[in-house]
């Protein structure tokens, strides 16, 4: 297995972050510095990061219903809680993507860096579903613009799926993950988000899970997440 992938599978960090750790000279293999993320290693190669041995650990994926003012980070230096504090696990979990502190709903936590990479990388186009309550009822022109894609300051968005959900609600599905993207899209078409909740990530739905609660995904659900990302290489 490639070194960066080994670190990701061991719960150290995502694959992209693992590559940065390797480039920074923090990883050794068999006691020697290694800066090649493609080097083949296994559990007997003596991989260490910052002089601490790295061993594969059992992989977990958790679904969390994130409340307001909880940050989607592994650690929170301020007064607000981090989302990982909502899960009781001995594993080194970290969020799959982000969900703003002023947004609620579904967020996934895992120690499987390869899966996290597939679920968040634009290449794989895994859809995420949001329900937004707006300042004004959405009208047909606004919905049409969302479906066609809108121009933001960091470039045009891909076409979204958008439909009414109640008097002032709209359900939007996107496969991108830009900073505060839904809120900016709504502003761009002439409306404003009052509240925002993520209700779907790939094949996983928030369902009736209570706010602030978490549950570990079953093997079947994790398998579906892999299928959502259409993996095209060997995961071993």
C-alpha positions as CSV (number, residue, x, y, z in Angstrom):
1,X,0.0,0.0,0.0
2,X,1.2,3.5,-0.8
3,X,2.5,5.4,2.3
4,X,0.0,8.2,2.1
5,X,-2.9,5.7,1.8
6,X,-1.4,3.7,4.7
7,X,-1.5,6.8,6.9
8,X,-5.0,7.6,5.9
9,X,-6.2,4.0,6.5
10,X,-4.5,4.2,9.9
11,X,-6.6,7.1,11.0
12,X,-3.7,9.6,11.0
13,X,-5.4,12.1,8.6
14,X,-7.0,12.3,5.2
15,X,-4.9,11.2,2.2
16,X,-4.2,14.8,1.1
17,X,-3.3,15.8,4.7
18,X,-1.1,12.7,5.0
19,X,0.8,13.8,1.8
20,X,1.4,17.1,3.5
21,X,2.8,15.4,6.6
22,X,5.1,13.3,4.5
23,X,6.3,16.4,2.5
24,X,7.0,18.2,5.8
25,X,9.5,15.5,6.8
26,X,7.5,14.1,9.8
27,X,7.3,10.5,8.6
28,X,9.9,7.8,8.7
29,X,9.9,4.3,7.4
30,X,12.2,1.8,9.0
31,X,13.9,4.6,10.9
32,X,14.7,6.6,7.8
33,X,13.1,9.8,6.7
34,X,10.7,9.3,3.8
35,X,9.2,12.1,1.6
36,X,7.8,9.8,-1.1
37,X,4.0,9.4,-0.6
38,X,3.9,6.6,-3.2
39,X,6.4,4.3,-1.3
40,X,5.0,0.9,-0.7
41,X,4.6,0.0,3.0
42,X,2.7,-2.4,5.2
43,X,2.2,-3.0,8.9
44,X,5.7,-4.4,9.2
45,X,7.5,-1.5,7.5
46,X,8.1,0.5,10.7
47,X,6.1,3.6,9.8
48,X,6.3,6.4,12.3
49,X,5.1,9.9,12.5
50,X,6.9,12.3,14.8
51,X,8.6,9.2,16.2
52,X,5.4,7.5,17.1
53,X,4.6,4.2,15.5
54,X,1.6,4.1,13.1
55,X,-0.5,1.0,13.0
56,X,-3.7,0.3,11.1
57,X,-6.8,0.6,13.3
58,X,-10.3,-0.7,12.8
59,X,-12.2,1.8,10.6
60,X,-15.4,3.4,11.8
61,X,-17.9,5.8,10.2
62,X,-20.4,7.7,12.4
63,X,-23.4,9.8,11.5
64,X,-23.9,12.8,13.8
65,X,-26.8,15.3,14.0
66,X,-24.8,18.5,14.5
67,X,-26.5,21.2,16.5
68,X,-25.9,25.0,16.1
69,X,-22.7,26.5,17.4
70,X,-20.8,23.1,17.2
71,X,-17.8,23.3,15.0
72,X,-17.0,20.6,12.4
73,X,-13.5,20.2,13.5
74,X,-11.5,17.5,15.4
75,X,-10.5,20.0,18.0
76,X,-11.9,23.3,19.0
77,X,-9.6,25.7,20.8
78,X,-12.4,28.2,21.7
79,X,-15.4,27.9,23.9
80,X,-17.6,26.1,21.4
81,X,-17.7,22.3,21.2
82,X,-16.2,20.3,18.4
83,X,-18.4,17.8,16.6
84,X,-16.1,14.9,17.6
85,X,-17.0,15.5,21.2
86,X,-20.5,14.2,20.4
87,X,-19.2,10.6,19.6
88,X,-18.0,8.1,22.1
89,X,-15.2,6.3,20.3
90,X,-11.6,5.3,21.1
91,X,-10.7,6.0,17.5
92,X,-9.1,9.2,16.1
93,X,-12.1,10.5,14.2
94,X,-12.3,13.5,12.1
95,X,-15.1,15.2,10.0
96,X,-15.8,14.3,6.4
97,X,-15.9,17.8,4.9
98,X,-17.3,20.7,6.9
99,X,-20.7,22.1,8.1
100,X,-20.7,25.7,9.3
101,X,-21.2,26.4,13.0
102,X,-24.5,28.2,12.1
103,X,-25.8,25.2,10.2
104,X,-27.2,22.0,11.6
105,X,-27.7,18.4,10.4
106,X,-25.9,15.5,9.0
107,X,-22.1,15.3,9.3
108,X,-20.0,12.1,9.0
109,X,-17.0,11.3,11.2
110,X,-14.5,8.6,10.3
111,X,-10.9,7.4,10.8
112,X,-10.9,6.1,7.2
113,X,-9.0,8.8,5.3
114,X,-9.4,7.1,1.9
115,X,-13.2,7.0,2.2
116,X,-13.2,10.6,3.5
117,X,-11.2,11.7,0.4
118,X,-13.6,9.9,-2.0
119,X,-16.7,11.5,-0.3
120,X,-15.3,15.0,-0.5
121,X,-13.1,15.2,-3.6
122,X,-15.0,17.0,-6.5
123,X,-13.8,14.2,-8.8
124,X,-16.3,11.8,-7.3
125,X,-19.3,14.1,-7.2
126,X,-21.0,12.6,-4.2
127,X,-24.3,14.6,-3.7
128,X,-25.2,16.4,-0.5
129,X,-28.8,17.4,0.3
130,X,-29.7,20.5,2.2
131,X,-33.0,22.0,3.4
132,X,-33.0,25.8,3.7
133,X,-35.6,28.0,5.2
134,X,-35.5,31.3,3.3
135,X,-36.4,34.9,4.2
136,X,-38.9,35.0,1.4
137,X,-40.8,32.2,-0.4
138,X,-38.7,31.0,-3.3
139,X,-40.2,31.8,-6.7
140,X,-39.8,30.0,-10.0
141,X,-37.1,32.3,-11.4
142,X,-34.9,31.7,-8.3
143,X,-35.3,28.0,-8.5
144,X,-34.5,28.0,-12.2
145,X,-31.3,29.9,-11.7
146,X,-30.2,27.5,-9.0
147,X,-30.9,24.6,-11.3
148,X,-28.9,26.2,-14.1
149,X,-25.9,27.2,-11.8
150,X,-25.1,30.6,-10.5
151,X,-22.0,32.8,-10.7
152,X,-20.2,33.2,-7.4
153,X,-17.1,35.3,-6.6
154,X,-15.0,32.1,-6.9
155,X,-16.5,30.9,-10.1
156,X,-19.8,29.5,-11.4
157,X,-21.5,26.6,-9.6
158,X,-22.5,23.4,-11.2
159,X,-26.3,23.0,-11.8
160,X,-28.1,22.1,-8.6
161,X,-31.3,20.2,-8.0
162,X,-33.7,22.5,-6.3
163,X,-37.4,22.2,-5.3
164,X,-39.8,23.8,-2.9
165,X,-40.1,22.3,0.5
166,X,-42.9,24.2,2.3
167,X,-43.9,27.8,2.1
168,X,-40.5,29.4,2.5
169,X,-38.4,26.2,2.3
170,X,-36.2,24.8,-0.5
171,X,-34.4,21.5,-0.8
172,X,-31.1,21.8,-2.7
173,X,-28.8,19.0,-3.8
174,X,-25.2,19.8,-4.8
175,X,-22.1,17.8,-5.4
176,X,-19.6,20.6,-4.6
177,X,-18.4,21.7,-1.2
178,X,-17.3,25.3,-1.4
179,X,-17.3,27.6,1.7
180,X,-20.9,28.5,2.7
181,X,-22.0,27.6,-0.8
182,X,-25.7,27.2,-0.3
183,X,-26.0,30.5,1.5
184,X,-24.1,32.3,-1.2
185,X,-26.1,30.7,-4.0
186,X,-29.3,31.7,-2.3
187,X,-28.1,35.3,-1.9
188,X,-27.0,35.4,-5.5
189,X,-30.5,34.6,-6.8
190,X,-32.0,37.4,-4.5
191,X,-33.0,35.6,-1.3
192,X,-31.6,34.9,2.1
193,X,-31.1,31.7,4.2
194,X,-32.6,31.9,7.6
195,X,-31.7,28.4,8.7
196,X,-29.8,25.6,6.9
197,X,-29.8,21.9,7.6
198,X,-28.0,19.1,5.8
199,X,-30.3,16.1,5.5
200,X,-28.4,13.8,3.1
201,X,-24.8,12.8,2.2
202,X,-24.7,10.3,-0.7
203,X,-27.0,7.4,0.2
204,X,-27.1,8.3,3.9
205,X,-30.0,10.3,5.3
206,X,-30.3,12.2,8.6
207,X,-33.7,10.6,9.3
208,X,-35.1,10.8,12.8
209,X,-31.7,11.0,14.6
210,X,-32.1,13.6,17.4
211,X,-30.1,16.7,17.5
212,X,-26.7,16.2,19.2
213,X,-27.0,12.4,18.9
214,X,-24.7,10.1,16.9
215,X,-24.8,6.5,15.6
216,X,-22.2,4.3,14.0
217,X,-23.0,3.3,10.5
218,X,-23.5,-0.4,9.7
219,X,-21.2,-2.3,7.3
220,X,-24.0,-2.1,4.7
221,X,-24.3,1.7,5.0
222,X,-20.5,2.1,4.7
223,X,-20.5,-0.2,1.6
224,X,-23.1,2.1,0.0
225,X,-20.9,5.1,0.7
226,X,-18.1,3.5,-1.2
227,X,-20.6,2.8,-4.0
228,X,-21.7,6.4,-3.9
229,X,-18.2,7.5,-4.8
230,X,-17.9,5.0,-7.7
231,X,-14.4,3.8,-6.6
232,X,-12.3,2.9,-9.6
233,X,-9.3,1.4,-7.9
234,X,-8.4,-1.3,-5.4
235,X,-9.0,-0.2,-1.8
236,X,-6.6,-2.7,-0.2
